[in-house]
Structures are given as C-alpha cells and as structure tokens.
Amino acid sequence: MYPARRIPGMREDGGWEIPDRLNMARQCLSHSRDRIALIELNGEGRDKITFGQLESLTDGIAQVMRSHVQQGDRVGILLSQSPWCAAAHLAVWKLGAISVPLFKLFKHDALASRVGDAGAQLVLTDADGAALLGDLAHPIRVDQIEPSDDPVPFADTGPEDPAVLIYTSGTTGSPKGALHGHRVLTGHLPGVSISHNHLREGDCLWTPADWAWIGGLFDVLMPGLALGIPVVAARLEKFTPEACADVIARGDVRNVFFPPTALRMLKATDQAIPGLRSVASGGEPLGAEMLAWGKQAFGLTINEFYGQTECNMVVSSCAQDFPVQPGCIGKPVPGHEVVVVDDAGNPTEVEGDVAIRRGSASMLLEYWNRPEETAKKFRGDWLITGDRGVWEGEYLRFVGRDDDVITSAGYRIGPAEIEDCLLTHPAVATVGVVGKPDPLRTEIVKAYVVLKPEAEASERELQDWIKDRLAQYSYPREVAFLEELPMTVTGKVIRKELKARAAREVSQ
C-alpha cells in the first residue's frame, strides 16, 4: 500500500517498534539539546526553544511536583499552547504520573466534572487558569517555576502503564475519560507522518487546535517532539483567517493540521495560504468541494485522516503515495487493522460499524472507572468506534455516527454527504443535518443551516441543490435557518442537540 520506506514507530517487518520499557517523556526529549523543539509566537515576538531548554523547563516542574506526586496520580494540565504546556505533560510523565488535559475555555461545571472524575488533586496552570480552577484542585503555577539543570530521573514505566487521561468531547453523551498508556504516542507516529506526506527534515508543524484535545496534543505536539520536527506554539485569542495566515508566515510553518471548522472559515473568506508542504484534516469528512478548494487555496491536496479519542490516527490519505478519493477518508495506516463489521462482529463489504482490532498502539487501555462502558466498546477482538462506514475498494468511506444515520422510508442516509453538498452552495456557511421523527417515513431529513453574512437562500433553493446533486430520497424535506449551530469546543456540530430540537418540534 505504501512505498518501501521506514514508517516512524514501525519495524521493518511491519510490527510496532515498542520496547519493553517506555516513557513518553524520554521519547520526546531524546534529541540533541541544541535542536529546535518549539517556536513560540507571543504577540509580535518569536522565540525558539531548544530541546535542552524544554528539558530544563520539564525538570523545573518535576522538581516542584516530585514531593507531591506518586506514580499513577492524576495531574490536570490547564494551559494553552506554550512551552510550559508541553513541559507540564512531560514532567508528569517523567514522574510516572498521569496527565489530564483541560481546556482553558471550559466553564466551572465542565472543569469540575473532569477534575472530579479523574480525582486530580493537583493542576498545573497559570494565573488565568488558577482563577478558573477556583477550589476544585490545588493549582501549581508553572509560570512561577524556574527552569532547572538538575535532572529528574525518568520513571521506570512500560508501554501499558497509564500516562494520559483524555476526556471525549461529549458529542454522543457525557464525556468519558479515555485512559492511554505510554505506547499511545508511538501509535500516532505512522498516521501523523503519513497524513503530512511523510514528515521530513525541514518541516515545521502547527495546528489551531488546542493542545487540550487529542488532535492538538497527539496529532501535532508530541509526535513533532518525538520525531524532532519543530512545533509552533501560538495562542490565538480567536481563530480568524488573517490570524491563521500570520502564524503560518511568522512561524515558517510547513505542515498544518486544520480541523474542518477552521477550513470552512478559511474557505468562507477565500483565504489563500501559499508555501505549505502539507495540510491534514480530521474530525469530520470534508467532501469534494472542500478538497477542490484546498487545491486552489494551498496549492496541494488536503490529506484527510480518521480516528477518535479512544483510538486515533488509524486511517489516512496521503497524496504523495496514492490518489485521494473525494468522499473517502483514506486507507488504513500501517500498524492498525481497520475493518467494517456487521452486527455479529464479522467483517463485511457492505455498510457497517467501523472497527479496529485490538493491538493498535494508539488504542485506549480503558475508560476511567467505567468497566461496563469499556466492555461495551468492544465486540470480540474489535473496538467498535460507533461510526458507520463502507469500503470503496481499499478506501474507507465515512457514513456517519451510528446514532446519526437517518432511516427514512427504508433508506439509510448518512448526514455527512448531505452536509458536504449543502456546503458547496455559495450562501451556506455551515450546516447540521439530522433525522426528524415522522409517522410515515420513520424519519425525514432536516437541515439546520447558517448562511454567510449578507447571503440569502430559500428552503426550496437548498432542497433543489441537493436533488440535483444527490439521490432524490436524501434531500432535506425541511430546512431551518439559524444564527448559529450548537458546537463542541473542538468545532464539531452537536447533532444530538439538533436531534432533540427536531423531536421537540414534533411534540409541539
């Protein structure tokens, strides 16, 4: 499938390159001390942080924590993109403890639920984070810690020892803590490299995604450190196309992971960004129109990838190696066995549940303190993602979340394809499509649409747009125009809220 070249994290025989003893902090700090690890953009400034400086920051934090933290303790990390954020995770792992990424835009209840569920007694943060935290846990201000040249020993940990507890974004229920071992970083390396047309010397990574999420932390930051690729740290007060272009220019960025929402914002203003070597995107399918626009705006083909907090970076496109197929999210990444299974757990060539075989290095150890949820996640040897898919040759087409697929008059309709098509309409800024209960058809397709500023479109116009481009049965029988859609903090449409709204409309 892929050319004969060394894939990071993989042995030459195709197995995982995972030693018996493994600590992610050591894995990320194994380069020459004078090599550039991070490029921090702060205001108009630009600072280059070497691996030696990053290790000194890490040891400074570890020195302060070592008398308070034991192996296996959970420690919150409430920091934005910055060298201190990277060093905080590394310090926790160096001590053999478990880091818990927390988002600076969380309100009190969201922080309380995660800190409380994880049992985190300490949170590494800054002045703003300490104010947000209140009395939920004891804050340690990393911005008040001096770097240290007195090395703290790496804890003697193995690949299965817990290292990081990442909470899901909660699109399909309350957030659950996905507990990962020290092997999780190795599990990301093949897919991250492939999604950027094989990372190489001279590359430089950045993402507008916050490092509190798996997409920022393990799709960009930690793989960059492990592979010796500089990573840009830039704290954007608000994502705008202009601010994005500025970061890329000032940071000499060559490789970007853009969440789909960011790409849509760039497309809405037709922001062209030349000079990139690769653009990767994951989280939601992009569709043919977005891929075509990407070629025009970036001068390259966007590589889509697929995964989830529980098991990430398992499918990817790679324009350097094979043609990207619009509507599909790519081919399985080496090291991850990905299939589509039926209700009995048997691989099938028709639509079914996307599943990943046990043994994937990026697969969770368990859901934190939820043994029943962990058991339900698996069907025999397969982790069931909760996503529906179908094979088109070697390519995997994403149909939708299992609970998002719409059943209408006997047809099973994936919302992603309809959303992609509506996004090609010149007046549509963003859209969410759900099934609305209907006594005749079981469900009808309903589209909730946000129009671009000053743009106009009618329900009939958007219905005809779908009828002319997709199957007749899949057009939205109802279209509602909203000022905004409910979104997770990671920029995904919360379809469960739209479905609840549609259900209320029926009962009224």
N, C-alpha and C positions, 0 to 999 in steps of 0.2 A: 504493500500500500504506500509506504513512504520510501524515499530513496535510501540507499545504503549509507547512512551517516550516523554518528553517535547521537542518541537522544538523551538529553540530561535526565538523570535519575534511573536510566535503564542500563542493564548489562548488554554485552554484545549478543548474548543468546536470547534476548528479549525479556528476561526476568527483571524484577525490581532490584536496584542496587541499594540495598538496605542492610547496614551492618548490624550485628547483634547488640551493640551499644550505640545509642544515637541520642544526641541532644541538639535541638534546633538552634540554640544559641551558638554552639560551636560550629554548626553547619553554616550559619550566616556570618561568622566572624573569622573565617578560615583564610581570608585573602591577605595579601601584603598590606602592612599597616599604612603605607603611603598611597594606596589605591583609593580612588574616589568612590565612596559608598552612596552619599546623598548630596543633592544640590537643593539648598533651601532658598526659596524665594519668599521674602518677607518685606512687604511694602515695595520700595524701589530697590532693595538690597538683594544680593545674591551671594550666598556663602557655600563653599564646597567643604563637605565634611568627609574626612578620610575614614577608612576602617579603623585606624588607630584611635582617632578621636571618638568614633562611635563606641569602641570598646571601653574607652575611658568613661564616657557617659554611662554606659551599661554598668561598669564596676562601681561607679559612684552611687547609682541607685541600689545596686545589690548590697553594697556595704551598709547602707541605711536600713535595708529591709531584713538582712540576714538574721538579726536577733529577734525578729517578729514573725518570720515566715518559716514554716516547715514544708518538707516535700509533700505535695498533694493539696496544700492550701490553695484556695481560690483568691486571686487578687484582681480587682477591677482595674481597667485602664480607661480613664475618661480624658482623652486627649485627642486633638485634631492632628492633621498631617504635620509632622515636625520631627526633627531628630530625637527629641525627648520621647515621642510616642514609640518610635522604633526601639530605642534603648530600653524603654519600660518593659515591653514584651520580652526582649532579650534577657533582661535582668531577672524577670520572673522565671523564665525557662532555665536560666543558668542555675537558679536555686532549686530547680526541680518542682516548682510550684506551677499552678495552672492560671494562665491569664484569661481574663473575661473582658473582651472588647465592649465598650459602652459608647454610645453616640452623644455628642455634645448638644444635639438638638432635641434630645429626649426631655420630656417634662417629668415632674416628680413621680407620677404613678408608673411611667414606663421604666424609670430608673429603679424605683422601689421593687417592682416585680422581678427584675433581673438580678439585682443585688441580693434581694431576699431569697430568691430561688437558688442562686449559686452559693449562698452562705458566705459571701465575701465580706471579711471583716476589715480589709484594707482596700483603698482605691488610690492608685497613682494618678495624679491630676495636676492642674494648675489653679491659679486664683479663681478664674471663672468657673472651672469645674467644681472646686470646693464649695462655691456658693450654690451651685445647682444641687450638689450632693446633700447639703444640709447635715442632718444627723443620721443619715441612712447607713453610713460606714465611716471609719476613721480615714480622713484624707491624708496623703503624703504628697506634699507639693514638690514635684520634680524640678520645677523652675527655681527652687531654692537649694538644690543639691549641687555640690561641686563635683566636677569630674574627678576620677581617682586613677592613679597609676599603680595602685596596689591591687593586683588581680584577685578576683574571687574565683575559686575553683569551680569548674563545671560539675554539676551534679551527675552522678553515675546513673543515667537513665537509658532505657531501651526504647525501641520503636513503638511498643504497645503501651508505654507509660503515658498517662494523661498529661497534656501540655496546654490545651486551649479549649475553652468552652464558649462556643459561638451561638448566640440565640438567633433563631429564624426570624424573618421579618414579619411573620404572622399574617400572611395573605390568606391562609386557609384554616385559621384557628388561633388560639393563644400561642405566643412564642414559646418554643421549646428549646432547651439547651442541647446543642449537638456537641458531645464531648469527643475530641480528637486526640490522638497520640502523637508522639514526636515524628512518626512517619508521614504525617499529613503534608508537610512541605515537599518531601520527595515525590509524593503522589501528584502534586501540582506541576512539577517541573516539566514533564513532557508536553502537557497541553498548553502551558503558558508559552513555552518556546515555539511550539508549532503554530499557535494562533498568531504569532508575530513573525511568520515566515522564517522561523529558526533564528532565535536571538544570537547575536554575534558581537565581537569586539567592535566598539564604536557606537553601539546602540545606547539609548537613554530612555527610560520608561517614565510615564506619568499617567495618572488617572484622576478625573474629578471626583470619583467615588471615594467616600470617606474610608479611612483605614479601620473604622469600627466594624466594617462588614467584611465578609469573606472575599468579596470582589476586590476590595482595596487592599486588604491585608495579605491574601494568599494568591491573588491573580496578578499582583504587581509588586508590592513592597518586599515581602520575604523572598519570593523567587529571584527578584533583582539582586538582593543582597547575597543569596546563596550562589548565584551564577556570576557575581562580580559585575553586574550591569548597573550603572548609576541610576538612581531613582530620584525624581524631582518631588520635593515636598512643598506644596503651595496651598495655603489656607485661603480659599475664596469665600468671602462673606456671602456671595450669591453667585451661582453659575450664570454667566452670560456669554454669548458667543464672542464678544470683544475681550472679556477677561480670559477666556479659554485660549484665544489666539495669542494673547500677550504672554501667558505662561509658556506656551509652546515655543514662542520666539525667544524669550529671555532664558528659558531653561535648556535651550538647544535640544528639545525633545525630538526623538526619532520614532518612538513607539508609544501609542496611546491605547488604553482600554477605555472606550466610551460606553457607558450604559445607554440603552436605546433612547431613554428620555433625553439625554444630552444630545444625541444625534438628531433627534426630532427638533430640538431647539435650534441647533445649527442649521438644519435644513429650512426651518421656518424663516430665517433671515438670509438664507443662501450664503452662509459664511464659508468661504473657501479657505483652506489651510494647506498651503504647499509645503514641500520639504520633508514630509513624513515618510518613513520606510514601511510602516505597518500600522493598521488600525484594527483592533479586535473589539468585538462587542458580544455581550451575553446577558441573559436575564429574560429576554423576550425575543421572538423571531422578528427580523427586520422587514422581510418582504422584498420583492423585486424592485419596487420603486426606490426604496432607500438604498439598495445596493447600487442601482444605476446612478443615483445622485452622488453616492460616495465616490464613484469613479471620477465624476466630474469635479467634485469639491476637493478631493485629496490626491487625485491622480493615481489611485490604486484601488484594489478590490478589498472591501471590508471582510475580514475573517470572522464569521460567527462561531461561537463556542457554546457548549451546554454543560450544565451541572447544577448542583444545588448545595445548600449549606451542608447537608448530610454526606454528600459525595460529589466533589466538584471536578470540573475540567476533564470530563470523560469523553466528550465528543467535540471535534473542532474541524473547521475548514482551514485550508492552508493553500492560498492562491499560488504560492511558489511551487507546490507539489502536484496539485490537481485542480481542474476547473471547479469553481464554486457554483453550486446549483441553487438558483433562487428558490426560496421556499423551504430549503433544507438547511439543517444546522451543521452538516458536515459528516465526517466519518469517525468511527471510534478511535480514540487516541491509544497508542501503544501502552500496554500495561492494564488497560481497562476492557473487560469483556462486557459489551453492551448488547442487549437483545430486546426484542418486543415479545411479551409473553401474553398468553390467554389467561382466562380466569383460573385455570388449573395450574398455572405456573410453567406451561410448556412454551418454548419459543414458537412464534408464528410469523407468517409473512403478511398477514392482514393486520388491520389496526388493533392495537392492544396496549398494555401497560409497558412503558419503558422501564427496563430493569438492568441492574448492574450486578455481576457476580461477586460474591464475597472474595476477598483477596486484593481488591483495589486498595492501593496505598492511601488514597485520599478519603476512604470510607470512615465514617464515624465509628467510635468504639461503642457508643450507646447514647440514648437520650438521658440527660442527667436526671437521676432519681425517678425515671419513668420506665420501669421494666416492661409494663404492658404495652406502652407506645413503641418501645424498641422491638418487641416481639411482633407487633402488627406491621412494622416497617418491612419485614422480611417474609418471603414466600419460598420456603426451602433454602436453596443456596443463593437466592436472588434478592437484592434490595429493590423494593418497589418504589419508584420515585414519586408516584402519584400523578405522573404526566402521561398523556396518551401520545403514541407515535405510530408511524408506519414506515417500512423500508421502501425506498425507491432505488433499487439496485444496492450499491454499497452506502448510499446516503440515507440519513435518518431525517424524516420529515416530522416536525413537532406539530401535533394536532391541537393540544391544549391540556390544561389541568383536567384530571379525571372528573372532578366535580364542576368543571366549567363547560364541558362538552354539552351541546344543546341537542335534545331529542325533539324533533318536530316532524309530525306526520310520517313517522317511521324512518326519517333521515337522522343520521348523527352528524352534527355540524360543529366544526371547531371554530371558536370565535376569532382566533388569531388571523386566519385568512381573510375574514370579513374586515377586521380592523385594518390589516395591511392595505386592503383595497380602498377602503374609505380614506386612508391617509394619503392616497395618491390624488384625491380631489383637491384642487387648488385652494379651497376655502377652509379645509379641515385642519385644525391644529393638533388635536388629539381626540381619541375615541375609546370607549369601552363597550364591548358587546356581550350581552348575557341572554339567557333564556328566561322568558316571562311565562308563568303558568297560563295555560289556555285549555279550556274544556274540550275543544275539538281536536287540536293538534298535539296535545300534551304540553308543548311549549311553542312559543313563537320567538323569532329572533328580534331582539330590541337593541337599538344602538343609542348610546348616550354620547353626544357629540359636543366638543368645544370648538368653536370656529375661531379662525385667526382674527386679530383686530381689524375692524372695518370690513370684514368679509361677510358675504351673505350666501345662504344656500337654503333651499326648501327641503322638506321631507321627501317630496316626490322626486326632486332632483337627485338626492342621495340614493334613494331606492333604485332609480333608473341607472345610476352609476354602477351599482352592484349587479343589477340584472344584465347589463351589457358586458360585464367582465367575468362574473362568476355564474354558478348554477342558479337557475330560476328559483329553486326552493330555498336558497340560502340568503335571499335579500331580506333586510330588516323590515318587518311589517309595521313596526313603529320606530320612529326616530324622535328623540327628545334632545333639546338643545340646552346645555348647562353652561354656567360661567366657569366651572372647574370640575374636575373629576376627583374622587377620593383616591389618594395615592399613599403608598407606604413611604417611609423615609428614604428608601432606596429607589424611588421613582417608578414602582410598579403600580398599575391600576389595581385597586382593591375590588375585584369583581364581586366578592361576597356582599359588599355594601350595595353595589348596584343591583345584585340579585334580590337583596332584601327590599330595596326601594321598588323594584318591579313587582315583587309579591304584595307589597302594601298597596300598590296601585290597583291590583286585582280586588283586594278586600274592601277598598273604599267605595 
